[in-house]
Amino acid sequence: MGSIFSAIGGCISAIVGAIASIIMTIVNVIVMILVTIWDVILDIICCRCFGSRRSSRRSGRSRRSGGGRSGVI
């Protein structure tokens, strides 16, 4: 009789472990999706904030060097 109860207990333990594993996988996927969305939003914000400053610095450098050349000629 004890072996029957032991087998039933092992079966229940395996089922609970499988369900817990599935729940952990679902939670991991949800967290990964949320982190990816957050990263995309931050990338968009950073490109809008810092992208114009970087491009204006580049264009400012090229204008200065171009102006110097035209003055020499």
Distance bins in CASP14 RR format, pairs under 12 A and 6 or more apart:
PFRMAT RR
TARGET T0000
AUTHOR 0000-0000-0000
RMODE 2
METHOD distances of the structure
MODEL  1
1 7 0 0 0 0 0 1 0 0 0 0 0
1 8 0 0 0 0 0 1 0 0 0 0 0
2 8 0 0 0 0 1 0 0 0 0 0 0
2 9 0 0 0 0 0 1 0 0 0 0 0
3 9 0 0 0 0 0 1 0 0 0 0 0
3 10 0 0 0 0 0 1 0 0 0 0 0
4 10 0 0 0 0 0 1 0 0 0 0 0
4 11 0 0 0 0 0 1 0 0 0 0 0
5 11 0 0 0 0 0 1 0 0 0 0 0
5 12 0 0 0 0 0 1 0 0 0 0 0
6 12 0 0 0 0 0 1 0 0 0 0 0
6 13 0 0 0 0 0 1 0 0 0 0 0
7 13 0 0 0 0 0 1 0 0 0 0 0
7 14 0 0 0 0 0 1 0 0 0 0 0
8 14 0 0 0 0 0 1 0 0 0 0 0
8 15 0 0 0 0 0 1 0 0 0 0 0
9 15 0 0 0 0 1 0 0 0 0 0 0
9 16 0 0 0 0 1 0 0 0 0 0 0
10 16 0 0 0 0 1 0 0 0 0 0 0
10 17 0 0 0 0 0 1 0 0 0 0 0
10 18 0 0 0 0 0 1 0 0 0 0 0
11 17 0 0 0 0 0 1 0 0 0 0 0
11 18 0 0 0 0 0 1 0 0 0 0 0
12 18 0 0 0 0 0 1 0 0 0 0 0
12 19 0 0 0 0 0 1 0 0 0 0 0
13 19 0 0 0 0 0 1 0 0 0 0 0
13 20 0 0 0 0 0 1 0 0 0 0 0
14 20 0 0 0 0 0 1 0 0 0 0 0
14 21 0 0 0 0 0 1 0 0 0 0 0
15 21 0 0 0 0 0 1 0 0 0 0 0
15 22 0 0 0 0 0 1 0 0 0 0 0
16 22 0 0 0 0 0 1 0 0 0 0 0
16 23 0 0 0 0 0 1 0 0 0 0 0
17 23 0 0 0 0 1 0 0 0 0 0 0
17 24 0 0 0 0 1 0 0 0 0 0 0
17 25 0 0 0 0 0 1 0 0 0 0 0
18 24 0 0 0 0 0 1 0 0 0 0 0
18 25 0 0 0 0 0 1 0 0 0 0 0
19 25 0 0 0 0 0 1 0 0 0 0 0
19 26 0 0 0 0 0 1 0 0 0 0 0
20 26 0 0 0 0 0 1 0 0 0 0 0
20 27 0 0 0 0 0 1 0 0 0 0 0
21 27 0 0 0 0 0 1 0 0 0 0 0
21 28 0 0 0 0 0 1 0 0 0 0 0
22 28 0 0 0 0 0 1 0 0 0 0 0
22 29 0 0 0 0 0 1 0 0 0 0 0
23 29 0 0 0 0 0 1 0 0 0 0 0
23 30 0 0 0 0 0 1 0 0 0 0 0
24 30 0 0 0 0 0 1 0 0 0 0 0
24 31 0 0 0 0 0 1 0 0 0 0 0
25 31 0 0 0 0 0 1 0 0 0 0 0
25 32 0 0 0 0 0 1 0 0 0 0 0
26 32 0 0 0 0 0 1 0 0 0 0 0
26 33 0 0 0 0 0 1 0 0 0 0 0
27 33 0 0 0 0 0 1 0 0 0 0 0
27 34 0 0 0 0 0 1 0 0 0 0 0
28 34 0 0 0 0 0 1 0 0 0 0 0
28 35 0 0 0 0 0 1 0 0 0 0 0
29 35 0 0 0 0 0 1 0 0 0 0 0
29 36 0 0 0 0 0 1 0 0 0 0 0
30 36 0 0 0 0 0 1 0 0 0 0 0
30 37 0 0 0 0 0 1 0 0 0 0 0
31 37 0 0 0 0 0 1 0 0 0 0 0
31 38 0 0 0 0 0 1 0 0 0 0 0
32 38 0 0 0 0 0 1 0 0 0 0 0
32 39 0 0 0 0 0 1 0 0 0 0 0
33 39 0 0 0 0 0 1 0 0 0 0 0
33 40 0 0 0 0 0 1 0 0 0 0 0
34 40 0 0 0 0 0 1 0 0 0 0 0
34 41 0 0 0 0 0 1 0 0 0 0 0
35 41 0 0 0 0 0 1 0 0 0 0 0
35 42 0 0 0 0 0 1 0 0 0 0 0
36 42 0 0 0 0 0 1 0 0 0 0 0
36 43 0 0 0 0 0 1 0 0 0 0 0
37 43 0 0 0 0 0 1 0 0 0 0 0
37 44 0 0 0 0 0 1 0 0 0 0 0
38 44 0 0 0 0 0 1 0 0 0 0 0
38 45 0 0 0 0 0 1 0 0 0 0 0
39 45 0 0 0 0 0 1 0 0 0 0 0
39 46 0 0 0 0 0 1 0 0 0 0 0
40 46 0 0 0 0 0 1 0 0 0 0 0
40 47 0 0 0 0 0 1 0 0 0 0 0
41 47 0 0 0 0 0 1 0 0 0 0 0
41 48 0 0 0 0 0 1 0 0 0 0 0
42 48 0 0 0 0 0 1 0 0 0 0 0
42 49 0 0 0 0 0 1 0 0 0 0 0
42 50 0 0 0 0 0 1 0 0 0 0 0
43 49 0 0 0 0 0 1 0 0 0 0 0
43 50 0 0 0 0 0 1 0 0 0 0 0
43 51 0 0 0 0 0 1 0 0 0 0 0
44 50 0 0 0 0 0 1 0 0 0 0 0
44 51 0 0 0 0 0 1 0 0 0 0 0
45 51 0 0 0 0 0 1 0 0 0 0 0
46 52 0 0 0 0 0 1 0 0 0 0 0
46 53 0 0 0 0 0 1 0 0 0 0 0
46 54 0 0 0 0 0 1 0 0 0 0 0
47 53 0 0 0 0 0 1 0 0 0 0 0
47 54 0 0 0 0 1 0 0 0 0 0 0
47 55 0 0 0 0 0 1 0 0 0 0 0
48 54 0 0 0 0 0 1 0 0 0 0 0
48 55 0 0 0 0 0 1 0 0 0 0 0
50 56 0 0 0 0 0 1 0 0 0 0 0
50 57 0 0 0 0 0 1 0 0 0 0 0
51 57 0 0 0 0 1 0 0 0 0 0 0
51 58 0 0 0 0 0 1 0 0 0 0 0
51 59 0 0 0 0 0 1 0 0 0 0 0
52 58 0 0 0 0 0 1 0 0 0 0 0
52 59 0 0 0 0 0 1 0 0 0 0 0
53 59 0 0 0 0 0 1 0 0 0 0 0
53 60 0 0 0 0 0 1 0 0 0 0 0
54 60 0 0 0 0 0 1 0 0 0 0 0
54 61 0 0 0 0 0 1 0 0 0 0 0
55 61 0 0 0 0 0 1 0 0 0 0 0
55 62 0 0 0 0 0 1 0 0 0 0 0
56 62 0 0 0 0 0 1 0 0 0 0 0
56 63 0 0 0 0 0 1 0 0 0 0 0
57 63 0 0 0 0 0 1 0 0 0 0 0
57 64 0 0 0 0 0 1 0 0 0 0 0
58 64 0 0 0 0 0 1 0 0 0 0 0
58 65 0 0 0 0 0 1 0 0 0 0 0
59 65 0 0 0 0 0 1 0 0 0 0 0
59 66 0 0 0 0 0 1 0 0 0 0 0
60 66 0 0 0 0 1 0 0 0 0 0 0
60 67 0 0 0 0 0 1 0 0 0 0 0
61 67 0 0 0 0 0 1 0 0 0 0 0
61 68 0 0 0 0 0 1 0 0 0 0 0
62 68 0 0 0 0 0 1 0 0 0 0 0
62 69 0 0 0 0 0 1 0 0 0 0 0
63 69 0 0 0 0 0 1 0 0 0 0 0
63 70 0 0 0 0 0 1 0 0 0 0 0
64 70 0 0 0 0 0 1 0 0 0 0 0
64 71 0 0 0 0 0 1 0 0 0 0 0
65 71 0 0 0 0 0 1 0 0 0 0 0
65 72 0 0 0 0 0 1 0 0 0 0 0
66 72 0 0 0 0 1 0 0 0 0 0 0
66 73 0 0 0 0 0 1 0 0 0 0 0
67 73 0 0 0 0 1 0 0 0 0 0 0
END
